[in-house]
Amino acid sequence: MKGPHSRPLLSLPRHVSPWPSVLLLGLTTALVVWVCPRTVHAQSGPSYSVTDLGTLGGPSSVALTLDELALPEVYGYSTTATGDVHAFRARPGYGTFDLGTLGGRRSEARKSHLYTVVGLSERADGQTHAAMFDYGRVNDLGTLGGQLSYANGVTRQQQSLVIVGGSTLPGEASTHAFIYRDSSMVDLGATLGGANSVANDVNTAQHVRGTAELRGTFVHHAFMWMGGVTSDLGSLGEGSEATAINELDVVVGRFDLAGGIQH
C-alpha cells in the first residue's frame, strides 16, 4: 500500500523490511511515565515520574502498548545482547522479560488487552507472521495464504479472543485486513474498492477500524467495519488512516496533506 503509514508493515507486499527503524535507534530505552494523583499546592497539577524500563541486553528498546489495569504491564520490542530484536514485557521495579520469537531473530509486541499480547514474529524460515505472546509461548496465528502477516489489535468478547491485523495473499501482491477469532484467521472483507487494506484496532462489539485503498488509485482512506459492512470515513486531505477505536465507536487517526504533511 503506497503513501506514508504509521504501521511499517503496511509496506510488506513490496518487501520493505519492518525492522530497520529498530536498528537505527542507537542508545535509547523504553520509558514509562507515571501520573501521581497528589498535588504540591492548590494551583499545581498532578506530578509525574519517568522510569527507564531498560532493555533485553542491547542498546535500545521501544514501548508500544500497556494494559489498562491498575499496575499496567508495558510491552514493545528491544535489542538483545546478540543483536536480535525481541518483544518484551516490563513492569517498573520488576524487570524486562523476553517474550521470545517463532524461531527467527525478531519479534514485536504491538497491542495488549488484559494480558493478552499480540504483534508479529519472524519464523525460522524467514517469514513474518502475526503472533500471540502467552507467558513464555509464542503462538503463530498464520496468514491469509501469503508469507507475511501482523496483528495490530486485540480484544475479548466474553470468553472469545478477537484479533485484527493485515496479511498478504498468495503471490504477495496485495494485503488484506483479517479478523482472527475461534482460532481461525479469515479475510475481513473490508474493502473500499482497492487491492489493499489493513485492520488496526477492534473493540468488544467487534467493530474494526483501519485503512484501505480506494478503487483505481493508490489513495487510502480510513474505514469502519461493522458486521460485514465497510464504511469510508473520508479524509480532511488526501489519504487517511484510523488508528484506534474505543467502546463508544469513537475513532481517531490521521490524514495526509499535500507535501507529505500529516495531521
Residue pairs with C-beta under 8 A, 6 or more apart in sequence:
1 10
1 11
1 13
1 175
1 196
1 198
1 211
1 213
1 218
1 220
2 218
2 220
3 218
3 219
3 220
3 238
3 239
3 256
4 256
4 260
4 262
5 11
5 211
5 241
6 241
6 243
6 254
7 150
7 152
7 166
7 198
7 200
8 16
8 18
8 21
9 18
9 120
9 128
9 148
9 150
9 166
10 166
10 175
10 196
10 198
10 211
11 18
12 18
12 128
12 148
12 150
12 166
12 168
12 175
13 148
13 168
13 172
13 173
13 174
13 175
13 196
15 172
18 108
18 120
18 128
18 150
19 85
19 106
22 60
22 62
22 77
22 79
22 85
22 106
23 79
23 85
25 59
25 60
25 62
25 79
26 59
26 60
27 59
27 60
28 59
28 60
28 61
28 62
29 52
29 53
29 54
29 55
29 60
29 61
30 52
30 53
30 54
30 55
30 61
30 62
30 63
30 74
30 76
30 78
30 88
30 90
31 50
31 51
31 52
31 53
31 63
32 50
32 51
32 53
32 63
32 66
32 74
32 90
32 92
33 48
33 49
33 50
33 51
34 48
34 49
34 50
34 51
34 92
35 46
35 47
35 48
36 46
36 47
36 48
36 49
37 46
38 46
38 47
39 45
39 46
39 47
40 47
51 92
53 61
53 63
53 74
53 90
53 92
53 96
54 61
54 90
54 95
54 96
55 61
55 78
55 79
55 80
55 96
56 78
56 79
56 80
56 81
56 86
56 88
56 96
56 98
57 79
57 80
57 81
57 82
58 78
58 79
58 80
58 81
58 83
59 79
60 78
60 79
61 76
61 77
61 78
61 79
61 88
61 96
62 76
62 77
62 78
63 74
63 75
63 76
63 90
64 75
64 76
64 77
64 108
64 109
64 110
64 111
65 74
65 75
65 76
65 109
65 110
65 111
65 112
66 72
66 73
66 74
66 75
66 112
67 73
67 112
67 113
67 114
67 115
68 113
68 114
69 114
71 91
72 91
73 89
73 90
73 91
73 112
73 115
74 89
74 90
74 91
75 87
75 88
75 89
75 90
75 99
75 109
75 110
75 112
75 117
75 119
75 133
76 87
76 88
76 90
76 108
76 109
77 85
77 86
77 87
77 88
77 107
77 108
77 109
77 119
78 85
78 86
78 88
78 96
79 85
80 86
80 98
84 101
84 105
84 106
85 105
85 106
85 107
85 108
86 98
86 99
86 100
86 101
86 106
86 107
87 98
87 99
87 100
87 101
87 107
87 108
87 109
87 117
87 119
87 121
87 133
88 96
88 97
88 98
88 99
88 109
89 96
89 97
89 99
89 109
89 117
89 133
90 96
90 97
99 107
99 109
99 117
99 133
99 138
100 107
100 121
100 133
100 136
100 137
100 138
101 107
101 121
101 122
101 123
101 138
102 121
102 122
102 123
102 124
102 129
102 131
102 138
102 140
103 122
103 123
103 124
103 125
104 121
104 122
104 123
104 124
104 126
104 128
105 122
106 121
106 122
106 128
107 119
107 120
107 121
107 122
107 131
107 133
107 138
108 119
108 120
108 121
109 117
109 118
109 119
109 133
110 118
110 119
110 120
110 150
110 151
110 152
111 117
111 118
111 119
111 151
111 152
111 153
111 154
111 201
112 118
112 154
113 154
113 155
113 156
114 156
116 132
116 134
116 154
116 156
116 161
117 132
117 133
117 134
117 154
118 130
118 131
118 132
118 133
118 141
118 151
118 152
118 153
118 154
118 163
118 165
119 130
119 131
119 133
119 150
119 151
120 128
120 129
120 130
120 131
120 149
120 150
120 151
121 128
121 129
121 131
121 138
121 140
122 128
123 129
123 140
127 147
127 148
128 147
128 148
128 149
128 150
129 140
129 141
129 142
129 143
129 148
129 149
129 150
130 140
130 141
130 142
130 143
130 149
130 150
130 151
130 163
130 165
130 167
130 178
130 180
130 185
131 138
131 139
131 140
131 141
131 151
132 138
132 139
132 141
132 151
132 154
132 163
133 139
141 149
141 151
141 163
141 180
141 185
142 149
142 185
143 149
143 167
143 168
143 185
144 167
144 168
144 169
144 176
144 178
144 185
144 186
144 187
145 167
145 168
145 169
145 170
146 167
146 168
146 169
146 170
146 171
146 172
146 175
147 168
147 172
148 167
148 168
148 172
148 175
149 165
149 166
149 167
149 168
149 178
149 185
150 165
150 166
150 167
151 163
151 164
151 165
151 180
152 164
152 165
152 166
152 198
152 199
152 200
152 201
152 210
153 163
153 164
153 165
153 199
153 200
153 201
153 202
153 208
154 161
154 162
154 163
154 164
154 202
155 162
155 202
155 203
155 204
155 206
156 162
156 204
157 204
157 205
157 206
160 181
160 182
161 180
161 181
162 179
162 180
162 181
162 202
162 206
163 179
163 180
163 181
163 202
164 177
164 178
164 179
164 180
164 188
164 199
164 200
164 201
164 202
164 208
164 210
165 177
165 178
165 180
165 198
165 199
166 175
166 176
166 177
166 178
166 197
166 198
166 199
166 210
167 175
167 176
167 178
167 185
168 174
168 175
169 175
169 176
173 195
174 195
174 196
175 196
175 197
175 198
176 187
176 188
176 190
176 196
176 197
176 198
177 187
177 188
177 190
177 197
177 198
177 199
177 208
177 210
177 212
177 225
178 185
178 186
178 187
178 188
178 199
179 185
179 186
179 188
179 199
179 202
179 206
179 208
180 186
181 206
188 197
188 199
188 208
188 225
189 228
189 230
190 197
190 199
190 208
190 210
190 212
190 223
190 225
190 230
191 197
191 212
191 230
192 212
192 213
192 214
192 215
192 221
192 223
192 230
192 232
193 213
193 214
193 215
193 216
194 212
194 213
194 214
194 215
194 216
194 217
194 218
194 220
195 213
196 212
196 213
196 220
197 210
197 211
197 212
197 213
197 223
198 210
198 211
198 212
199 208
199 209
199 210
199 225
200 209
200 210
200 211
200 241
200 242
200 243
200 244
201 208
201 209
201 210
201 242
201 243
201 244
201 245
202 208
202 209
202 245
203 245
203 246
203 247
203 249
204 247
205 226
205 247
205 249
206 227
207 224
207 225
207 226
207 245
207 249
208 224
208 225
208 226
208 245
209 222
209 223
209 224
209 225
209 233
209 242
209 243
209 244
209 245
209 251
209 253
210 222
210 223
210 225
210 241
210 242
211 220
211 221
211 222
211 223
211 239
211 240
211 241
211 242
211 253
212 220
212 221
212 223
212 230
213 219
213 220
214 220
214 221
214 232
219 238
219 239
220 239
220 240
220 241
221 232
221 233
221 234
221 235
221 239
221 240
222 232
222 233
222 234
222 235
222 240
222 241
222 242
222 251
222 253
222 255
223 230
223 231
223 232
223 233
223 242
224 230
224 231
224 233
224 242
224 245
224 249
224 251
225 231
233 240
233 242
233 251
233 253
234 240
235 255
235 256
236 255
236 263
237 255
237 256
237 257
237 258
237 263
238 255
238 256
238 257
238 258
239 255
239 256
240 253
240 254
240 255
240 256
241 253
241 254
241 255
242 251
242 252
242 253
243 252
243 253
243 254
244 251
244 252
244 253
245 251
245 252
254 262
254 263
255 262
255 263
256 262
257 263
